[in-house]
Amino acid sequence: MEKTEKAIKHGAGRRSFLKKGMAATVGAGLLLNGNSTLAEEASGHLDAGDASILRFLAAAEILETDLWQQYNELGGIQDKEVPGGTGNPAYTAAVSVLDSDMAQYIHDNTEDEMTHEQFINAYLASKGADTVNLDHFRVLPSSEATGAQQIGRLTNLMQLSVDTTWYTRYRSRTKNPDFGDSFPQAIPTIATGQHPAIPRSDADTSDANHLQAIANTAGFHFATIEQGGTSLYASLAQRVTSLEVLRIVLSIGGTEIMHFQTWQDKAGNAPPLKDGDVVFPNLNAPPLGGEDFQTNLIMPEPTIFLSRHFPPCSIIRPTETKGVAMGALKFLSSSNLFLGQSKAFFAYLTDLAEDADEARRL
């Protein structure tokens, strides 16, 4: 986590260089120094801020597609709608303990992210604006478990630290992260260290308890990812200028909310277990329980919004706009999702995040 944080900081404050087919120079290990200047991405007929916001969202959707494809290859439905992979029966069965329809949900979430990525890039291109392509960074290894494609990945699902504060945040009636409030982890033992959310090899499927711990980790990671997208779209929508771009951001953002609602429900079904240092407690039983941990409270509890002088309101949280893109990048990086990626990868995403955060409504 410390290395990825340093990589993001290293890329901050300067323009990176995968903007118009410069992948070859990145592959050669070329990094810009602080005095280098390159042309900004073309915005075409779009407001520059709107184009920057859409590019960052396109990158986010490409990353989401990459991670969801890995989940689908092992635990989802294999068909032509979501190509690749052949399925892993043991992992699919372990994930289905959280809900019998999990394979379908994983498949559909994967397809949704694919369509988001493709639509946003197509829209950018239709306006003469530069698009986003991260193919050069597909260098991380695949799972070696039965069912996974052996191709390069953008994301790492085998060494995750899964932040589960979203669980208590959405159940709190008195706190909101937009006011600087913090929240306890629902599952503290997966929030630190490195934990697989997919089997790394068939060896991970030989012990049923260990495999269920991996599936439980995935169940919480699903919601961790989608609550981030929920807030990201709601926050960036406030910086959009064009009504058409606003329509895109709100429409796609709405599906991210639906994803989160689904996964929040399923995470609560993770069976209690202990696997080495990893513990999934009964969230409904002492010393837990109560509204902060109750598993069937899957709709946002009312909380403070805009001002403590207003009555509580059920809302998406957080939705503060300042630094939201960079915050999203740092959040994902701190989870080890990009563990093993290059400085060039972080420099490029940092540049996209900076541009999106500089966008202002006219």
ZALUM-525173 format. One record per residue: z, y, x of N, C-alpha, C in turn. Coordinates in pm, whole numbers, padded with zeros to 5 digits, always signed. Atoms other than C-alpha are relative to their C-alpha. Example, Ala and Ser with C-alpha at 12.3 -4.5 7.8 and 13.67 -1.06 7.14 Angstrom:
% residues 2
+00000-00119+00089+00780-00450+01230+00000+00120+00090-00006-00119-00082+00714-00106+01367+00073+00109-00077
***
This chain:
% residues 362
+00000-00119+00083+00000+00000+00000+00000+00125+00087-00006-00115-00089+00083+00236+00286-00136+00026+00063+00132-00016-00062-00256+00171+00446-00099+00063-00097+00094-00055+00097-00447+00244+00126+00032+00145-00031-00039-00140+00024-00247+00564+00068-00051+00088+00115+00050-00076-00114-00336+00678+00420-00151+00014-00006+00145-00005+00009-00700+00592+00359-00046+00105-00100+00033-00102+00100-00707+00811+00048+00023+00138+00058-00029-00131-00058-00541+01099+00230-00103+00034+00108+00099-00023-00105-00789+01054+00516-00129+00054-00059+00124-00045+00062-01074+01106+00271+00013+00131-00075-00020-00120+00080-00919+01401+00088-00042+00125+00075+00034-00131-00057-01045+01753+00145-00131+00006+00071+00131-00006-00064-01389+01659+00273-00100-00076-00084+00105+00068+00076-01719+01543+00135-00035-00132+00065+00044+00128-00055-01805+01178+00175-00149-00015-00016+00141+00001-00037-02146+01047+00227-00082-00116-00056+00084+00100+00065-02269+00772+00000-00066+00061-00121+00043-00074+00118-02430+01027-00225-00144-00026-00039+00141+00020+00034-02801+00960-00202-00059-00104+00094+00059+00108-00077-02877+00622-00050+00039-00002+00145-00042-00005-00139-02671+00665+00268+00085-00120+00036-00083+00117-00022-02516+00319+00253-00017-00056+00141+00024+00057-00133-02673+00216+00583+00089+00064+00105-00084-00067-00098-02482+00479+00777+00145-00039-00017-00135+00046+00023-02160+00369+00614+00018-00138+00059-00007+00134-00054-02233+00012+00708+00012+00000+00151-00010-00010-00145-02266+00123+01068+00134+00056+00043-00133-00048-00032-01912+00262+01045+00008+00149+00024-00002-00144-00022-02004+00632+01053+00096+00065-00098-00092-00076+00084-01725+00856+00921-00018+00147+00028+00017-00144-00016-01750+01228+00861+00122+00061+00065-00114-00077-00046-01534+01471+01049+00019+00119-00091-00035-00107+00091-01373+01772+00889-00100+00113-00005+00096-00110-00005-01658+02004+00987-00136-00036-00059+00129+00043+00053-01938+01799+00835-00022+00054-00140+00032-00045+00135-02116+01930+00528-00122-00075-00050+00112+00067+00063-02347+01749+00291-00018+00059-00139+00028-00054+00132-02513+01848-00033+00085-00072-00105-00071+00060+00112-02316+01791-00351-00095-00088-00080+00084+00081+00088-02438+01532-00598-00072+00091-00099+00079-00078+00096-02711+01665-00823+00057-00018-00140-00051+00004+00138-02597+01754-01174-00110+00001-00103+00111-00003+00095-02942+01784-01328+00021+00102-00109-00015-00091+00114-02924+01935-01675+00143+00004-00054-00140-00001+00042-02550+01875-01702+00078+00108+00073-00095-00084-00070-02273+02117-01625+00053-00080+00119-00042+00070-00122-02158+02032-01270+00132-00073-00020-00129+00065+00025-01805+01956-01387-00015-00122-00088+00023+00114+00089-01926+01730-01668-00061-00116+00077+00064+00104-00079-02148+01539-01425+00101-00066+00093-00102+00054-00090-01858+01498-01183+00098-00090-00075-00090+00082+00081-01631+01368-01457-00066-00133-00036+00070+00123+00036-01892+01118-01571-00020-00091+00120+00016+00084-00119-01953+01001-01215+00130-00072+00035-00127+00067-00029-01584+00934-01160+00027-00110-00102-00020+00103+00103-01567+00747-01491-00094-00117+00022+00093+00109-00031-01877+00547-01395+00056-00087+00111-00059+00077-00110-01708+00446-01069+00118-00083-00051-00114+00073+00055-01392+00351-01259-00045-00120-00081+00050+00110+00082-01594+00138-01500-00064-00110+00086+00056+00100-00092-01778-00034-01212+00114-00083+00059-00115+00071-00055-01441-00123-01059+00064-00090-00105-00055+00082+00108-01310-00243-01394-00087-00121-00027+00092+00112+00023-01620-00455-01447+00019-00107+00106-00015+00094-00110-01572-00612-01106+00125-00086-00018-00124+00079+00013-01212-00715-01172-00004-00088-00125+00006+00081+00122-01277-00829-01528-00096-00117+00014+00089+00113-00023-01569-01043-01415+00072-00114+00071-00076+00105-00069-01333-01227-01183+00092-00073-00097-00084+00064+00101-01093-01288-01470-00085-00088-00092+00082+00076+00095-01377-01403-01695-00057-00127+00062+00056+00118-00066-01526-01642-01440+00098-00117-00003-00102+00105-00007-01198-01834-01432+00071-00025-00133-00081+00016+00120-01032-01770-01768-00065+00044-00129+00067-00049+00119-01292-01636-02010-00108-00095-00048+00112+00078+00054-01591-01760-02206-00123+00023+00086+00117-00008-00087-01897-01836-01997-00127-00003-00087+00126-00005+00074-02223-01723-02162-00089+00107+00061+00096-00094-00057-02526-01503-02101+00040+00146-00022-00048-00137+00018-02345-01196-02234+00079+00049+00123-00076-00030-00122-02117-01209-01929-00035-00107+00102+00047+00105-00091-02307-01404-01664+00089-00016+00122-00073+00027-00122-02151-01567-01359+00123-00083-00024-00119+00083+00012-01884-01828-01306-00023-00118-00092+00011+00120+00084-01830-02164-01470+00131-00036-00068-00127+00024+00066-01468-02144-01583+00091-00092+00078-00101+00085-00061-01147-02300-01459+00093-00048-00111-00075+00047+00117-00993-02521-01730+00152+00017+00013-00146-00010-00016-00641-02517-01583+00048+00144-00017-00038-00141+00012-00626-02138-01550-00023+00049-00143+00028-00039+00138-00787-02091-01892+00112-00047-00093-00108+00054+00083-00519-02314-02045+00129+00078+00023-00122-00075-00030-00240-02123-01867-00003+00139-00063+00013-00132+00061-00370-01786-01985+00010-00010-00153-00001+00016+00145-00410-01921-02339+00141-00019-00055-00139+00007+00045-00032-01973-02352+00044+00135-00057-00033-00134+00049-00012-01595-02405-00064+00027-00136+00068-00008+00130-00256-01624-02698-00116-00098+00002+00105+00102+00003-00496-01895-02809-00139+00059+00009+00131-00065-00005-00781-01641-02822-00025+00076+00131+00010-00078-00123-00733-01511-02466-00138-00009+00065+00131+00015-00064-01063-01651-02338-00102+00094-00064+00091-00091+00070-01252-01456-02605+00031+00145+00033-00039-00139-00029-01053-01138-02540-00041+00040+00142+00040-00029-00138-01113-01158-02164-00150+00021+00008+00146-00012+00003-01483-01212-02224-00043+00134-00058+00042-00122+00067-01509-00918-02463+00038+00125+00078-00039-00114-00081-01314-00682-02241-00096+00016+00118+00096-00005-00110-01546-00773-01954-00133+00059-00045+00127-00053+00050-01856-00708-02162+00010+00148-00031-00018-00142+00031-01716-00375-02282-00012+00085+00125+00003-00081-00122-01661-00249-01927-00141+00003+00060+00139+00004-00049-02011-00361-01828-00086+00102-00074+00082-00093+00078-02162-00160-02113+00039+00144+00028-00044-00136-00033-01951+00145-02026-00066+00046+00130+00060-00031-00131-02069+00137-01666-00149+00028-00014+00146-00013+00012-02434+00092-01763-00038+00123-00081+00032-00115+00084-02428+00357-02035+00020+00131+00074-00029-00127-00067-02265+00630-01828-00103+00028+00109+00101-00021-00104-02504+00579-01537-00136+00032-00061+00128-00028+00065-02802+00570-01772-00003+00142-00056-00007-00137+00052-02687+00894-01936-00014+00102+00112+00013-00090-00115-02645+01064-01598-00145+00008+00045+00139+00003-00046-02992+00953-01496-00091+00073-00098+00084-00064+00100-03140+01078-01825+00006+00152+00009-00018-00144-00016-03008+01425-01742-00040+00048+00139+00041-00038-00135-03147+01421-01389+00116+00011+00097-00118-00006-00086-02798+01380-01241+00011-00126+00083-00023+00116-00085-02700+01150-00957+00090-00100-00070-00079+00109+00057-02557+00813-01059+00093-00057+00107-00095+00062-00091-02296+00589-00896-00037-00146+00022+00028+00138-00037-02362+00264-00711+00098-00039+00111-00100+00044-00096-02083+00080-00530-00036-00134+00065+00038+00133-00047-02282-00230-00433+00025-00020+00149-00019+00013-00144-02253-00156-00063+00142-00044+00035-00140+00029-00028-01877-00202-00090+00045-00136-00054-00036+00134+00051-01890-00553-00239+00020-00095+00119-00026+00074-00124-01730-00706+00068+00126-00087-00005-00124+00076+00008-01400-00856-00050-00028-00144-00043+00028+00142+00031-01374-01236-00080+00030-00036-00144-00026+00056+00132-01386-01431-00404+00111-00103+00007-00086+00117+00010-01131-01681-00521-00080-00124+00039+00065+00126-00035-01209-02027-00385+00026-00107-00105-00029+00097+00105-01088-02193-00705-00126-00038-00075+00112+00047+00082-01325-02398-00917-00030+00099-00110+00043-00089+00106-01526-02173-01148-00041+00137+00048+00030-00135-00049-01549-01858-00934-00130+00001+00079+00117-00022-00083-01875-01729-00794+00045+00036+00142-00028-00037-00138-01880-01698-00416-00089+00118+00038+00073-00124-00024-01997-01339-00396+00099+00106+00048-00085-00110-00042-01867-01014-00251+00058+00075-00119-00069-00071+00107-01614-00825-00466+00039+00140+00045-00053-00134-00026-01499-00466-00493+00152+00002-00005-00144-00002+00026-01146-00553-00601+00065-00131+00041-00079+00113-00047-00872-00790-00488+00105-00033-00104-00096+00042+00103-00685-00981-00760+00098-00105+00051-00080+00109-00056-00507-01217-00523+00122+00047+00078-00115-00052-00074-00249-00985-00362+00055+00126-00069-00034-00117+00079-00143-00750-00640+00149+00033-00001-00131-00049+00044+00165-00538-00695-00025+00062-00137+00033-00039+00137+00164-00494-01072+00108+00092-00057-00092-00098+00059+00326-00178-01207+00013-00029-00150-00022+00031+00142+00484-00263-01544+00085+00106-00069-00077-00107+00064+00649+00072-01620-00064+00046-00130+00064-00036+00126+00391+00126-01896+00074-00064-00118-00066+00075+00107+00589-00131-02097+00118+00079-00056-00116-00076+00047+00910+00073-02113-00038+00144-00034+00044-00137+00029+00723+00406-02113-00045+00013-00145+00052-00008+00136+00550+00331-02443+00105-00036-00106-00109+00030+00093+00880+00217-02598+00108+00108+00000-00102-00103-00010+01080+00522-02495-00019+00108-00106+00002-00108+00100+01168+00779-02763+00045+00134+00058-00058-00122-00057+01313+01035-02523-00070+00049+00126+00061-00037-00127+01086+01042-02218-00152-00002-00010+00146-00008-00009+00727+01129-02132-00034+00030+00146+00032-00027-00141+00572+01109-01782-00057+00139+00024+00051-00136-00015+00406+01446-01845+00113+00101+00023-00117-00085-00025+00760+01591-01826+00071-00041+00130-00059+00044-00125+00827+01418-01494+00096-00117-00012-00092+00110+00022+01020+01129-01645-00050-00129+00066+00034+00129-00057+01028+00786-01481+00057-00111-00087-00032+00109+00090+01068+00443-01636+00025-00128+00079-00027+00125-00070+01208+00102-01537-00116-00099-00014+00099+00107+00005+00983-00191-01457+00043-00105-00103-00031+00111+00090+00961-00457-01726+00016-00130+00079-00004+00120-00085+00895-00725-01460+00011+00046+00145-00015-00059-00135+01041-00591-01133-00054-00087+00112+00037+00086-00112+00954-00896-00925-00149-00006+00029+00144-00006-00031+00577-00850-00958-00044+00142+00035+00033-00139-00030+00595-00474-00900+00005+00028+00150-00002-00011-00146+00659-00526-00527-00053-00129+00060+00057+00118-00064+00509-00765-00276-00144-00021-00041+00139+00032+00028+00176-00936-00320-00007-00130-00080+00000+00112+00093+00106-01171-00611-00140-00027-00054+00131+00032+00057-00205-01355-00731+00002+00011-00152+00019-00002+00145-00331-01287-01082-00110-00097-00041+00094+00110+00019-00602-01550-01043+00031-00105+00106-00025+00100-00104-00576-01883-00858-00087+00029+00122+00072-00028-00123-00673-01831-00496-00086-00118+00042+00073+00125-00026-00789-02191-00464+00051-00102-00101-00046+00103+00093-00749-02516-00654+00144-00042+00027-00140+00031-00030-00415-02559-00477+00094+00075-00093-00084-00078+00090-00277-02286-00703+00006-00057-00141+00003+00058+00135-00361-02494-01010+00073-00133-00007-00060+00133-00003-00176-02809-00902+00143-00002-00052-00138-00012+00049+00173-02684-00999-00003+00082-00128+00013-00066+00130+00194-02597-01369+00086+00126-00010-00089-00116+00007+00489-02358-01330-00058+00116+00082+00060-00103-00086+00323-02169-01044-00125+00058-00066+00120-00047+00067-00004-02148-01234+00034+00089-00119-00038-00084+00113+00175-02010-01540+00051+00135+00048-00043-00128-00057+00336-01744-01320-00121+00087+00034+00123-00073-00029-00014-01645-01206-00062+00053-00129+00056-00042+00129-00134-01634-01568+00085+00111-00063-00087-00106+00050+00171-01426-01670-00025+00131+00073+00031-00119-00079+00097-01185-01386-00128+00064-00049+00127-00051+00052-00259-01153-01513+00021+00069-00134-00023-00059+00132-00134-01085-01866+00056+00140+00008-00055-00135-00018+00069-00788-01748-00099+00091+00071+00100-00082-00071-00208-00671-01514-00109+00048-00096+00099-00043+00099-00456-00663-01805+00043+00132-00063-00048-00121+00067-00240-00406-01981+00018+00115+00098-00015-00105-00101-00166-00216-01659-00132+00072+00022+00132-00060-00022-00537-00159-01603-00044+00083-00121+00055-00066+00118-00621-00065-01961+00084+00118-00046-00076-00121+00032-00330+00175-02014-00042+00114+00092+00050-00103-00090-00461+00358-01708-00128+00063-00051+00123-00052+00056-00804+00390-01864+00024+00081-00126-00036-00073+00121-00647+00503-02190+00038+00144+00032-00043-00134-00038-00478+00799-02022-00110+00077+00073+00104-00067-00078-00769+00873-01788-00102+00068-00089+00099-00059+00089-01020+00929-02066+00060+00113-00083-00064-00105+00080-00775+01127-02279+00023+00126+00082-00027-00115-00086-00693+01352-01984-00128+00072+00040+00124-00063-00045-01046+01412-01857-00079+00063-00114+00069-00060+00115-01174+01484-02208+00034+00147-00014-00045-00139+00014-00976+01808-02193-00070+00094+00098+00070-00082-00100-01189+01929-01899-00152+00005-00023+00144+00008+00026-01532+01853-02048-00050+00126-00068+00061-00119+00059-01764+02140-02142-00096-00033-00114+00102+00035+00099-02054+01979-02330+00060-00083-00114-00047+00078+00115-01986+01851-02682-00053-00143+00005+00056+00135-00008-02216+01555-02618+00077-00083+00103-00080+00072-00100-02028+01460-02301+00139-00028-00055-00129+00022+00063-01703+01506-02493-00007-00119-00096+00017+00114+00092-01837+01265-02754-00001-00131+00076+00004+00122-00082-01909+01009-02481+00140-00037+00047-00132+00027-00057-01566+01043-02322+00097-00046-00109-00091+00039+00108-01380+01023-02654-00038-00137-00057+00044+00127+00060-01590+00732-02782+00031-00119+00089-00033+00109-00092-01552+00519-02472+00151-00009+00018-00145+00001-00014-01190+00624-02431+00070-00072-00113-00060+00070+00114-01117+00492-02778+00003-00150+00017-00001+00146-00022-01217+00140-02675+00103-00038+00104-00105+00028-00098-00983+00162-02375+00136-00009-00069-00124+00005+00078-00702+00232-02622+00011-00134-00072+00000+00129+00070-00802-00077-02822+00031-00114+00097-00029+00103-00101-00799-00284-02503+00149-00003+00031-00143-00005-00036-00451-00164-02410+00087-00055-00111-00079+00049+00112-00315-00232-02756-00001-00153-00004+00012+00146+00000-00446-00589-02736+00085-00061+00111-00068+00062-00115-00308-00659-02389+00150+00025-00002-00144-00022+00011+00029-00499-02458+00063-00106-00089-00048+00103+00091+00071-00744-02742+00008-00135+00071+00005+00132-00065-00030-01045-02531+00099-00011+00115-00094+00005-00112+00186-00952-02231+00139-00041-00048-00131+00033+00053+00492-00980-02450+00018-00148-00030-00006+00143+00027+00405-01347-02510+00015-00083+00127-00013+00075-00126+00439-01440-02141+00131-00079-00002-00124+00081+00009+00687-01731-02132+00094+00028+00117-00097-00018-00109+01008-01683-01932-00011-00114+00101+00005+00102-00105+00999-01867-01598+00044+00061+00131-00030-00041-00137+01097-01852-01234-00089-00080+00093+00089+00063-00097+00852-01925-00954+00028+00063+00136-00042-00062-00125+01009-01862-00615+00076+00128-00028-00066-00130+00021+01104-01495-00606-00048+00071-00127+00056-00062+00120+00898-01417-00918+00074-00049-00123-00074+00034+00121+01095-01402-01240-00060+00074-00119+00040-00058+00128+00958-01345-01589+00114-00026-00097-00117+00021+00086+01269-01290-01803-00039-00003-00147+00013-00015+00144+01313-01318-02176+00028+00146-00031-00015-00145+00017+01252-00951-02255+00078+00037-00126-00072-00028+00124+01419-00982-02595+00149-00035+00008-00138+00048-00010+01748-01122-02465+00081+00085+00099-00084-00072-00095+02046-00957-02290-00018-00057+00141-00039-00142+00004+02074-00788-02049-00114+00094-00037+00113-00082+00043+01734-00666-02167+00008+00017-00151-00003-00019+00144+01630-00638-02531+00009+00146-00039-00002-00138+00049+01656-00328-02748-00140+00058+00003+00133-00059+00014+01369-00088-02804-00076+00013+00132+00069-00017-00128+01293-00047-02434-00072-00126+00045+00059+00125-00046+01200-00414-02398-00052-00089-00113+00037+00084+00115+01140-00554-02749-00149-00030+00001+00139+00039-00024+00815-00750-02729-00093+00031-00117+00090-00026+00112+00683-00682-03079-00015+00148-00031+00022-00145+00016+00698-00301-03042-00125+00038+00078+00126-00020-00074+00332-00270-02948-00072+00129-00037+00056-00131+00033+00262+00068-03109+00085+00107+00067-00076-00099-00076+00362+00381-02916+00114+00060-00081-00114-00062+00066+00712+00489-03013-00013+00153+00010+00004-00146-00009+00737+00863-03095+00082+00051+00117-00071-00057-00114+00840+01074-02798-00030+00149+00011+00022-00143-00016+00844+01432-02672-00146+00025+00040+00140-00033-00026+00503+01602-02654-00017+00152+00001+00028-00142-00022+00394+01947-02530+00126+00081+00028-00125-00074-00018+00746+02089-02569+00114-00078-00063-00118+00067+00056+01093+01953-02626+00045+00066-00131-00035-00069+00124+01116+02203-02913-00071-00061-00121+00072+00063+00111+00867+02003-03121+00065-00135-00034-00053+00133+00035+00966+01689-03312-00076-00109+00075+00067+00110-00069+00883+01352-03149-00130-00038-00070+00133+00034+00052+00525+01232-03189-00050-00124+00073+00057+00120-00062+00355+00896-03126-00132+00038+00066+00114-00050-00077+00100+00967-02852-00039-00095+00113+00038+00056-00129-00098+00839-02556+00080+00075+00106-00079-00066-00104+00107+00910-02243-00024-00068+00134+00010-00145-00007+00045+01064-01995-00139+00050-00039+00130-00063+00024-00234+01309-02084-00011+00134+00073+00012-00120-00083-00170+01589-01833-00130-00008+00078+00133+00003-00062-00503+01691-01677+00001+00029+00149+00000-00041-00141-00399+01829-01337+00004-00121+00092+00004+00107-00099-00502+01590-01059-00009-00139-00058-00003+00129+00067-00560+01309-01307-00090-00103+00068+00090+00096-00063-00859+01152-01129+00058-00052+00131-00062+00042-00125-00688+01149-00791+00123-00085-00027-00115+00080+00037-00375+01019-00960-00038-00142-00038+00048+00133+00039-00571+00730-01111-00040-00081+00122+00041+00069-00122-00721+00644-00773+00121-00046+00081-00119+00037-00075-00382+00648-00603+00077-00112-00070-00069+00104+00076-00232+00437-00881-00064-00136+00023+00071+00126-00021-00499+00169-00848+00018-00048+00144-00012+00038-00141-00476+00175-00469+00140-00053+00030-00137+00043-00027-00097+00139-00472+00028-00140-00052-00018+00134+00053-00136-00186-00665-00062-00107+00089+00072+00090-00092-00329-00342-00371-00132-00049-00058+00126+00043+00061-00634-00371-00595-00117+00013+00096+00108-00021-00096-00849-00244-00308+00038-00048+00140-00045+00048-00130-00666-00426-00030-00115-00067+00074+00109+00054-00080-00918-00500+00245-00124+00087+00001+00116-00088+00003-01160-00220+00159+00001+00095+00120+00020-00085-00118-01296+00019+00424+00043+00143-00026-00027-00143+00012-01212+00381+00495-00115+00070-00073+00116-00060+00067-01564+00463+00376+00011-00014-00152-00020+00024+00143-01484+00312+00035+00099+00103-00057-00100-00095+00048-01172+00526-00001-00050+00144+00009+00054-00134-00014-01355+00834+00127-00095+00033-00115+00096-00023+00109-01628+00796-00134+00072+00019-00133-00072-00013+00127-01389+00740-00425+00086+00125-00002-00077-00124-00009-01170+01025-00303-00087+00120-00031+00093-00111+00026-01471+01255-00309-00033+00010-00148+00029-00001+00144-01560+01152-00664+00121+00052-00079-00122-00044+00070-01198+01205-00773+00022+00149+00017-00017-00144-00024-01179+01548-00610-00096+00082-00086+00099-00072+00080-01499+01658-00782+00038+00000-00148-00040+00007+00141-01375+01536-01121+00119+00090-00028-00118-00083+00021-01043+01715-01077-00030+00149+00011+00038-00140-00010-01223+02038-00992-00073+00050-00125+00072-00037+00122-01406+02033-01327+00088+00086-00090-00073-00089+00091-01305+02310-01568-00085+00023-00124+00072-00032+00124-01397+02368-01930-00044+00146+00005+00052-00137-00004-01622+02676-01950+00046+00080-00122
***
